[in-house]
């Protein structure tokens, strides 16, 4: 690992960082509406993004710096088991094709900004809405923190910030500056900032991957040698492998399925979705977003390349940045580092906006100030978006990075427990609101307790996301087990509560709301769609 500062790479990194910073502030003037003091404008970009803007925004939102760093790092450490991320991103698109257009329609018809807004309107339950909101905020916080971890990994490899003995303030100063810039333009421009920057981020990532997948194998002697070196490593160490071992196949399958179910439960995924200008934009995006899965498959191969290149790092998250440092000319290493850094800024901005919207609409307005005006909502959301980032920054600066990564896995377990209320509610009103709340509570408790009991070489608790599945005996993803338990409890309690004629909340939606499109009666359309 380079002990000095890579001046050329750092200069290129700073150039791109300054460029997207300027874009972030200019985004406030991009298609500015007359009424900018509303969550529709600040938090959803005026609900006016067309197919390509939505595609870049969703791609920038879902394929994060953590993906860029952690997926190939998993391949580097455990072999083919890390490829679970590829099938889950393939599974997710047919799934979201069925429910996201319905969510877009009903949300635009009723002015819903968050998933909790929909849950409250569908089931007439502020308690269930609060549970979904708190879960979303809880699951998003470590996810934002991991974007900052991605930036920190790049800075470490470039030699910025000093060594472990350096004063903590000097060591983390570059990260603090990046955080301050992110917070400033998110506060100023809202969702328009990451939407605009996503164009640069995705272009850089596609460029880096295209070059890496051709240039690095040529330098390493071809893919035959790369796979041979990786196979030799796993055979010697007895860890992982080029093919998942039989004992790990349940883990692989359940992790892929559970992750697919959870991905679009995250608040930032829904925020990017609701910002689009029509339900057809969503349908078209589910057909072209799989291009990112192709990118992810190529990206994952970088883990094997790092093995063949002889990269040796104690922290696996540094493997790919270090590979770029070793293999690329300094100037292109800077481009690659910029892709990772900007790849952290886009999702971090969207995540903080999404978490802030949840707090504002489903905690502040529902329980603290019911008569809040749109201007007050926007002001509160802006402030909370800053607080969320501060919390994520504190998480990164005070906790071990391995702990942070495993807490993100716990976030996936938590957010999956909102699936019955959200997706179930989009298709049926049969589930009882109290049953959904009971199922959610059981899933959350089981998932948290089960994850707490998982140890790893670096920590006694929250050391992973897989554990023995009760009644089957195989090792599987805790989130999917908790989800099944959640669903069973919800169904059973619904039968019991309906038999007892327990009161149901008022459903403020109607069947035609779920198929409404832009321009239909009652569907607000402030701006012409941005292509």
C-alpha positions in Angstrom: 0.0 0.0 0.0 1.3 3.5 -0.9 2.5 5.3 2.2 2.7 8.7 0.4 0.1 10.9 -1.2 -0.6 10.1 -4.8 -0.6 13.7 -6.0 -1.8 13.1 -9.6 -4.6 10.9 -8.6 -5.6 13.3 -5.8 -5.6 16.3 -8.2 -7.9 14.4 -10.7 -10.2 13.4 -7.8 -10.4 17.0 -6.5 -11.2 18.2 -10.0 -14.2 15.9 -10.4 -15.3 16.5 -6.8 -15.3 20.3 -7.4 -17.2 19.8 -10.7 -20.0 17.9 -9.1 -20.1 20.3 -6.2 -20.8 23.2 -8.6 -23.4 21.1 -10.3 -25.0 20.3 -7.0 -25.5 24.0 -6.2 -26.6 24.9 -9.7 -29.2 22.2 -9.6 -31.3 24.5 -7.4 -32.1 26.5 -10.5 -32.7 23.5 -12.7 -36.4 23.5 -13.8 -37.3 25.5 -10.7 -41.0 25.6 -10.0 -43.0 28.7 -8.8 -43.7 27.0 -5.4 -40.3 25.7 -4.4 -41.3 25.6 -0.7 -42.9 22.2 -0.7 -41.7 18.6 -0.2 -42.9 17.9 -3.7 -40.3 20.3 -5.0 -37.4 19.9 -2.6 -37.9 16.2 -1.7 -39.2 14.8 -5.0 -37.8 17.2 -7.7 -41.3 18.4 -8.6 -42.3 14.8 -9.5 -41.3 15.6 -13.1 -38.3 13.4 -14.0 -38.6 11.5 -17.3 -37.2 8.1 -18.4 -33.5 9.0 -18.6 -33.3 11.2 -15.6 -35.1 8.6 -13.5 -32.8 5.8 -14.9 -29.7 7.7 -13.9 -31.2 8.7 -10.6 -32.3 5.2 -9.7 -29.0 3.8 -10.9 -27.1 6.4 -8.9 -29.3 5.6 -5.9 -29.2 1.8 -5.9 -25.6 1.2 -7.2 -23.7 3.0 -4.5 -20.0 3.4 -3.5 -20.6 0.6 -1.1 -21.6 -1.6 -4.1 -18.6 -0.5 -6.0 -16.3 -1.4 -3.1 -18.0 -4.2 -1.2 -19.3 -6.5 -3.9 -15.9 -7.2 -5.4 -14.4 -7.1 -1.9 -16.8 -10.0 -1.0 -15.5 -11.9 -4.1 -11.9 -11.1 -3.0 -12.5 -12.6 0.4 -15.1 -15.4 -0.1 -15.2 -16.2 -3.8 -18.4 -17.0 -5.7 -20.5 -16.5 -2.5 -20.1 -12.8 -3.1 -21.9 -13.1 -6.5 -25.3 -13.2 -4.7 -25.6 -9.5 -5.5 -25.9 -10.3 -9.2 -28.9 -12.6 -9.2 -30.8 -10.5 -6.6 -30.6 -7.4 -8.9 -32.0 -9.6 -11.7 -34.8 -10.9 -9.5 -35.8 -7.4 -8.3 -36.9 -5.9 -11.6 -39.8 -8.2 -12.5 -40.9 -7.8 -8.9 -40.9 -4.0 -9.0 -42.6 -4.0 -12.4 -45.7 -5.3 -10.7 -46.0 -2.9 -7.8 -44.0 0.3 -8.3 -46.4 1.7 -11.0 -49.3 1.1 -8.6 -47.4 3.0 -5.8 -46.6 5.8 -8.2 -50.3 6.2 -9.2 -51.8 6.2 -5.8 -49.1 8.4 -4.4 -49.6 11.1 -7.1 -53.3 10.9 -6.8 -53.2 11.6 -3.0 -50.0 13.6 -2.7 -48.1 10.9 -0.8 -44.4 11.7 -0.4 -43.4 8.6 1.6 -44.3 4.9 1.9 -45.6 5.7 5.4 -48.0 8.2 3.8 -49.5 5.5 1.7 -49.7 3.0 4.6 -51.5 5.5 6.8 -53.9 6.4 4.0 -54.5 2.7 3.0 -55.0 1.3 6.4 -56.1 4.4 8.4 -53.4 3.7 11.0 -50.9 6.3 12.3 -49.4 3.6 14.5 -48.5 1.4 11.5 -47.4 4.4 9.6 -45.1 5.4 12.4 -43.6 1.8 12.6 -42.8 2.0 8.8 -41.3 5.4 9.2 -39.1 4.5 12.1 -37.9 1.4 10.4 -37.1 3.3 7.3 -35.0 5.9 9.2 -33.3 3.2 11.3 -32.4 1.1 8.2 -31.1 4.2 6.3 -28.7 5.6 8.8 -26.0 2.9 8.5 -26.5 2.9 4.8 -25.6 6.6 4.6 -22.6 5.9 6.9 -21.3 3.3 4.5 -21.3 5.8 1.6 -18.9 7.9 3.8 -16.9 4.7 4.4 -16.5 4.4 0.7 -15.1 7.9 0.4 -12.8 7.2 3.3 -11.5 4.0 1.7 -10.5 6.0 -1.4 -8.9 8.7 0.6 -6.9 6.1 2.6 -5.5 4.5 -0.6 -4.6 7.9 -2.0 -2.6 8.6 1.2 -4.8 11.5 2.3 -5.3 12.2 6.0 -2.2 10.6 7.5 -1.6 7.4 9.3 -3.2 5.8 12.3 -1.1 7.9 14.7 -2.2 11.1 13.1 -4.5 13.4 15.1 -8.1 12.3 14.5 -9.1 15.7 13.3 -6.3 16.0 10.7 -6.9 12.3 9.7 -10.6 12.8 9.1 -10.5 16.4 7.8 -10.9 15.4 4.1 -14.0 13.3 5.0 -15.4 16.2 7.0 -14.9 18.5 4.1 -16.7 16.1 1.7 -19.5 15.8 4.3 -19.9 19.5 4.6 -20.1 20.0 0.8 -22.7 17.2 0.5 -24.8 18.7 3.3 -24.7 22.1 1.8 -25.8 21.4 -1.7 -28.4 18.8 -0.5 -29.9 21.5 1.8 -29.9 24.0 -1.1 -31.0 21.9 -4.1 -32.9 18.9 -2.6 -33.4 15.9 -4.9 -32.4 17.9 -8.0 -28.8 17.9 -6.9 -28.2 14.1 -6.9 -30.4 13.7 -10.0 -28.0 16.0 -11.9 -24.8 14.6 -10.4 -26.0 11.0 -11.2 -25.2 11.6 -14.9 -21.6 12.3 -14.1 -21.4 9.4 -11.5 -22.8 6.8 -13.8 -20.8 7.9 -16.8 -17.6 7.7 -14.8 -18.5 4.2 -13.4 -19.3 2.8 -16.8 -16.0 4.2 -18.1 -13.9 2.8 -15.3 -15.5 -0.6 -15.5 -15.1 -0.7 -19.3 -11.4 0.1 -19.0 -10.8 -2.2 -16.0 -12.4 -5.2 -17.6 -10.2 -4.9 -20.6 -7.0 -3.3 -19.4 -6.4 -5.2 -16.1 -6.8 -8.7 -17.5 -4.3 -7.8 -20.3 -1.8 -6.8 -17.7 -2.5 -10.0 -15.6 -2.2 -12.4 -18.5 -5.9 -13.0 -19.3 -8.9 -14.4 -17.5 -7.5 -17.9 -17.5 -4.6 -16.8 -15.2 -7.0 -14.7 -13.1 -9.3 -17.5 -12.4 -6.4 -19.9 -11.8 -4.8 -17.6 -9.2 -8.2 -17.1 -7.5 -8.9 -20.9 -7.5 -5.4 -21.5 -6.0 -6.0 -19.0 -3.2 -9.3 -20.5 -2.2 -8.0 -24.1 -2.5 -5.1 -23.3 -0.3 -7.0 -21.3 2.3 -10.1 -23.5 2.3 -12.3 -20.4 2.4 -15.0 -19.6 -0.2 -14.3 -20.8 -3.7 -15.0 -20.3 -7.3 -18.3 -22.3 -6.8 -20.4 -22.0 -3.6 -20.0 -25.1 -1.4 -23.0 -27.2 -0.8 -23.3 -26.0 2.8 -23.5 -22.4 1.5 -26.1 -22.8 -1.2 -29.1 -22.1 1.1 -27.3 -19.0 2.3 -26.6 -17.8 -1.2 -30.2 -18.4 -2.4 -32.0 -16.9 0.6 -29.6 -13.9 0.7 -30.3 -13.2 -3.0 -34.1 -13.6 -2.6 -34.3 -11.6 0.6 -32.1 -8.8 -0.7 -34.3 -8.6 -3.9 -37.4 -8.3 -1.7 -35.8 -5.6 0.5 -34.1 -3.4 -2.1 -37.1 -1.3 -3.0 -38.4 -1.1 0.5 -35.7 1.4 1.3 -37.0 4.9 1.5 -34.4 6.3 -0.9 -35.5 3.8 -3.6 -39.1 5.0 -3.2 -38.1 8.6 -3.2 -36.3 8.2 -6.5 -39.3 6.4 -7.9 -41.9 8.9 -6.9 -39.9 11.7 -8.5 -40.7 10.4 -12.0 -43.2 12.2 -14.2 -45.5 9.2 -15.0 -46.2 5.6 -14.3 -44.9 4.7 -17.7 -41.5 6.1 -16.8 -41.4 3.5 -14.0 -42.4 0.7 -16.3 -39.8 1.6 -18.9 -37.1 1.9 -16.2 -37.8 -1.6 -15.0 -36.9 -2.9 -18.5 -33.7 -0.9 -18.9 -32.3 -0.9 -15.3 -31.0 -4.5 -15.7 -28.1 -2.9 -17.7 -26.8 -2.1 -14.2 -26.9 -5.8 -13.4 -24.5 -6.4 -16.3 -22.3 -3.7 -14.9 -22.4 -5.3 -11.5 -21.4 -8.7 -12.8 -18.4 -7.2 -14.5 -17.6 -5.2 -11.4 -17.7 -8.3 -9.2 -14.9 -9.8 -11.3 -12.6 -7.1 -10.0 -12.4 -9.2 -6.8 -10.7 -12.1 -8.6 -8.4 -9.6 -10.4 -7.3 -8.2 -7.0 -6.3 -11.7 -6.0 -4.4 -12.3 -9.2 -2.7 -8.9 -8.9 -1.4 -9.8 -5.5 -3.3 -7.1 -3.6 -2.8 -7.6 0.2 -5.0 -5.6 2.5 -6.2 -6.2 6.1 -9.4 -4.4 5.4 -11.1 -6.1 2.4 -13.0 -2.8 1.6 -9.6 -1.4 0.4 -9.0 -4.2 -2.1 -10.5 -2.6 -5.1 -9.2 1.0 -4.5 -5.8 -0.6 -4.0 -6.1 -2.6 -7.2 -6.8 0.6 -9.1 -3.8 2.3 -7.4 -1.5 -0.6 -8.4 -2.7 -1.3 -11.9 -3.8 2.1 -13.4 -1.7 5.1 -14.4 -2.0 7.7 -11.7 -4.3 10.0 -13.7 -6.8 7.2 -14.5 -6.6 5.9 -10.9 -7.8 9.4 -10.0 -10.7 9.0 -12.4 -11.6 5.6 -10.8 -11.4 7.1 -7.3 -13.6 10.0 -8.4 -16.1 7.4 -9.7 -16.2 5.8 -6.2 -16.3 9.1 -4.4 -19.1 10.6 -6.5 -20.8 7.2 -6.3 -21.0 7.8 -2.6 -22.3 11.4 -2.8 -25.4 10.6 -5.0 -27.0 7.9 -2.8 -26.0 9.6 0.4 -27.9 12.7 -0.7 -31.0 10.8 -1.7 -30.9 8.7 1.5 -30.7 11.7 3.7 -33.6 13.4 1.8 -35.7 10.2 2.1 -35.1 9.8 5.8 -35.9 13.5 6.4 -39.2 13.2 4.4 -40.2 10.3 6.6 -39.5 12.2 9.8 -41.3 15.4 8.5 -44.4 13.8 7.1 -44.9 10.8 9.4 -43.6 12.0 12.8 -43.5 15.8 12.8 -46.7 16.4 11.0 -48.7 13.4 12.3 -47.7 13.6 15.9 -46.0 17.0 16.7 -47.6 19.7 14.4 -50.6 18.4 12.4 -51.3 21.9 11.0 -47.8 22.4 9.6 -47.7 24.3 6.4 -45.9 23.1 3.2 -43.2 25.8 3.9 -42.7 24.5 7.5 -42.6 20.9 6.3 -39.8 21.8 3.8 -37.8 23.7 6.4 -38.0 20.8 8.9 -37.1 18.3 6.2 -34.0 20.3 5.2 -32.8 20.6 8.9 -33.4 16.9 9.5 -31.5 15.9 6.4 -28.5 17.7 7.9 -29.0 15.9 11.3 -29.2 12.5 9.5 -25.9 13.2 7.8 -24.3 14.3 11.1 -25.5 11.0 12.7 -24.1 9.0 9.8 -20.8 10.9 10.1 -20.6 10.2 13.8 -21.3 6.5 13.1 -18.3 6.4 10.7 -15.9 8.3 12.9 -16.6 6.5 16.2 -17.3 2.9 15.2 -15.2 0.1 13.7 -15.7 -0.1 10.0 -16.5 -3.8 10.2 -19.3 -3.0 12.6 -20.7 -0.4 10.3 -20.8 -2.9 7.4 -22.6 -5.5 9.5 -25.1 -2.9 10.7 -26.0 -2.2 7.1 -26.8 -5.9 6.8 -29.0 -5.5 9.8 -30.7 -2.6 8.0 -31.7 -5.0 5.3 -33.2 -7.3 7.8 -35.2 -4.5 9.3 -36.5 -2.9 6.1 -37.8 -6.2 4.8 -40.3 -6.3 7.6 -42.2 -3.4 6.0 -42.9 -5.5 2.9 -46.3 -6.9 3.9 -47.7 -3.4 4.8 -46.4 -1.7 1.7 -46.6 -4.3 -1.1 -49.5 -6.2 0.4 -51.4 -2.9 0.8 -50.9 -2.1 -2.9 -52.9 -5.2 -3.9 -55.3 -6.0 -1.1 -57.0 -4.5 1.9 -57.5 -8.0 3.5 -54.7 -7.6 6.0 -55.8 -6.1 9.3 -53.9 -3.0 10.4 -53.2 -4.4 13.9 -52.1 -7.7 12.4 -49.6 -6.0 10.2 -48.3 -4.1 13.2 -48.0 -7.4 15.2 -46.3 -9.2 12.3 -43.9 -6.2 11.9 -43.0 -6.3 15.6 -42.4 -10.1 15.6 -40.2 -9.8 12.5 -38.2 -6.9 13.9 -37.6 -8.6 17.3 -36.7 -12.0 15.8 -34.4 -10.4 13.1 -32.6 -8.2 15.6 -32.1 -10.9 18.3 -31.0 -13.5 15.7 -28.5 -11.1 14.2 -27.2 -10.1 17.7 -26.3 -13.7 18.3 -24.1 -14.0 15.2 -20.4 -13.7 15.9 -17.5 -13.1 13.5 -13.7 -13.1 13.9 -13.8 -9.3 14.7 -16.9 -9.0 16.9 -19.1 -11.0 19.3 -22.4 -9.7 18.1 -24.0 -8.5 14.8 -21.2 -10.3 13.0 -23.2 -11.3 10.0 -26.7 -11.7 8.5 -27.0 -15.5 8.2 -28.1 -18.1 10.8 -29.7 -21.5 11.0 -33.3 -21.5 9.7 -35.6 -22.9 12.4 -37.2 -26.2 11.4 -35.0 -26.7 8.4 -31.5 -26.7 9.9 -29.9 -25.0 6.9 -28.0 -21.7 7.2 -30.0 -18.9 5.6 -30.5 -15.1 5.5 -32.0 -13.9 8.8 -34.0 -11.2 7.0 -35.9 -13.7 4.9 -36.6 -16.0 7.9 -37.9 -13.0 9.9 -40.0 -11.9 6.9 -41.7 -15.4 6.6 -42.4 -15.3 10.4 -43.8 -11.8 10.0 -46.1 -12.9 7.2 -47.3 -16.0 9.1 -48.1 -13.9 12.2 -49.9 -11.2 10.1 -52.1 -13.8 8.3 -53.0 -15.6 11.6 -53.8 -12.4 13.4 -55.8 -11.1 10.5 -58.1 -14.2 10.7 -58.4 -13.7 14.5 -59.1 -10.0 14.4 -61.6 -10.3 11.6 -63.4 -13.1 13.5 -63.5 -10.8 16.5 -64.7 -7.9 14.3 -61.9 -5.7 15.5 -62.3 -2.1 14.1 -60.6 -1.4 10.8 -59.2 1.9 9.7 -60.7 4.0 6.9 -59.2 3.4 3.5 -58.9 6.8 1.8 -57.9 5.2 -1.6 -60.1 3.7 -4.3 -59.4 1.0 -6.9 -59.0 3.5 -9.8 -56.3 5.4 -7.9 -53.9 2.5 -8.5 -53.9 2.8 -12.2 -54.1 6.7 -12.6 -51.4 8.4 -14.7 -50.2 11.9 -15.3 -52.9 14.0 -16.8 -55.8 12.0 -15.4 -58.4 13.8 -13.2 -57.0 14.5 -9.8 -53.3 13.7 -10.6 -51.3 16.8 -10.1 -48.9 17.7 -12.9 -46.9 20.8 -12.0 -44.1 20.6 -14.6 -43.7 19.1 -18.0 -41.6 15.9 -17.7 -37.8 16.2 -17.9 -36.7 13.6 -20.5 
